[in-house]
């Protein structure tokens, strides 16, 4: 027997020494061509282990696998070796593929992985091959996955991910995985005295602070996104050794976010301090330091603290990126036992310079734009923006493009570095007489990056057409409506036109384009006002235009046509105690403000009630089913070449009645339980909200799988429920376990959405306990074995045994009611201690569940 035990121990020892192996690793890749990629698998292993891996097996996610030879093995000291495996793989088609690597064993003694020496090591990487997203390269992790820390001291780590494509990266902690990629049984995130977390944006891991000496494994998942679309991920499984040491990490002092215009020199001072170390060192990683053309440089080095250094970067156009670029600084001290490190991320945005020398020149009724080509040859094209009237916008540092609040509209784009002209023809975005048009240009780049915006260039087209100033609704009627139309002469008339022989023709239409009919013709020196009658101004918006006819050398011809102008058409939408007004108009002048008038039946006049710059207004606090009348008067102006102000134009008059179509206001709701009854409290946020409530409905469902049903309702008794809440108690509910929510309804049936549900689970009210003694002696006191008051228990299975293990009682009744008699013979059992085993069937939010209860009860008759 001793021989067998010795052989078994020898075998286990041999297995242990052979198995202790993998510490950390990851899989990265880069695109070569077509569907072919180069993959790099890096592992960190326990150097003394005989379990060397000159070859590993990789699964490609497409149903195939390969044996990959090791490219290099480097002994890093401290029993750590770095192994690199590089190979190519070609996929048959586009798709999402999971590349996996599994090694039979990790190294022994990992604190947060039970029996780690017998647990496989597993990492994976996802690759997305999608021609619409373009070729992709995984991030490269520039900081090794082996690190050290001190007990009771915050530990910091950053993988130093560099994405050559400039894609966005997101970081999170995930569970380490083992056999076939399954979560390792018993795996736990390392214990911390305060917290253990990772910054999802910077990738900086903070462990504040380790509480136990030893080796720990941590898995970091890095997801890649391109223009908001997920394009792959990789998992790094890393190892941290925590030792007993008395040290604090160094501190890095530097600006963390900056911006530089391509072509300028960026210089940043960096300082490293450390209160309890004699030497510190500084290194850096990140995309700016890896550019083939004019990379950033940093004065890496070491010395006594404080240590000063400079980050310098002579930027150029190839460095322009939409996203911020990062430089990861790493400071390291020479602390005793374990050197500690700290990290700081510097965000750098390289912005393209603004386009220069923009000009705007009117050509007839069009405007020609020209500007100089960008100094950056990688410019993809230019975006053209326009607004009416000049706006003194100056971008803030690093503010690219044009913000919406500047009031510019994107009207076109060019698609080449040298395509630096644009004709604003006014087709999609009309160009009207009497307005100043101002333009700005933004250069854009292949990844969506934008330049600073250009300076503004403004102009206007020649005002050689009549200018309509008024389309003013004089009378609202379906058959006899009236509109006043006024205009002024062209401000810039061609001097060759014989004015005495000129005339105007006024046209009208109910369509925005086309369908015009002649209303009247008037001589040039005649009246510039026409009262257009016999209209349906109640239901239609009317459009007008004016043709200017003149004679040159006695030949009559159309000289120019005014820009069309419409009446202001008002709409009214009734709702609960309110009417929402909105209006539309297509006018060549600029409407600056609108005055809203409401009919006053007492004075038979329209009273001004509000002024707004928007084309909508909500008139509130009205009475339902009472009719109200409205009109809107617009105040407008022309500014080019001379100011014409004010131009007043009225809409038609509309009448409407508010209607009760809105549910009551939802109060603040609180639902609580004392494990016997459920109490519902609600409180409104102002003192009049209760007036619209007719009834409160209380809905219930017993678990997440059930549907809600109406449990109870409460008719409003006129209580304001403000500021003190209204309270309603649901006595003896079907179950305490379950979910509750409220809805309110008014007298016409408008019902609110359901409130957020409040749920109580069995853990909130689970108590089913038995006494430890009872006395069945027929004295009327404690004669039956019954549980203490309980809830949520639907059924039980209770077995009671005597000291020899014979069953003396069984029941399914939760109230038990055992009188101390044998369930077979009916005879009283003797005094003594009895053992019970009880299965309790309780109602939970996930349905009926079992719980076990065991214990003893003493029976005493005397």
Secondary structure, 3 states (H helix, E strand, C coil): CHHHHHHHHHHHHHHHHHHCCEEEEEEEEEEEECCEEEEEEEEEEECCCCCCCCEEEEECCCCCEEEEEEEEEEEEECCEEEEEEEEEEECCCCEEEEEEEEECCECCCECCCCCHHHCCEEEEEEEEECCCCCCCCCCEECCCCEEEEECCCCEEEECCEECCCCCEEEEEEECCECHHHCECCCCCCCCEEEEEEECCCCCEEEEEEECCCEEEEEEEEEEEEECCEEEEEEEEEEEEEEECCCCCCCEEECCCEEEEECCCEEEEEEEEECCCCCCEEEEEEEHHHCCCCCCCEECCEEECCCEEEEEEEECCHHHCCCCCEEEEEEEEECCCCCCCEEEEEEEEEEEECCCCCCEEEEECCEEEEECCCCCCCCEEEEEEEEEECCCCCCCCCCCCCCCHHHCCEEEEEECCCCCCEEEECCCCCCCCCCCCEEEEEEEEECCCCEECCCCCEEECCCCCCCEEEEEEEEECCCCCEEEEEEEECCCCCCCCCCHHHCEEEEEEECCCCCCCEEEEEEECCCCCEEEEEEECCCCCCCEEEEEEEEEECCEEEEEEECCCEECEEEEEEEECCEEEEEEECCCCCEEEEEEEEEEECCCCEEEEEEEECCCEEEECCCCCCCEEEEEEEEEEEECCCCCEEEEEEEECCEEEECCCCCCCCCCEEEEEECCCCEEEEEECCCCCHHHHCCEEEEEEECCCCCCCEEEEEEECCCCCCCCCCEEEEECCCCCCCEEEEEEEECCCCCECCCCCCEEECHHHHCCCCECCEECCCCCCCCCCECECCCCCEEEEEEEEECCCCCEEEEECCCCCCECCECCCCCCECCCEEEEEEEEEEEEECCEEEEEEEEEEEEECCC
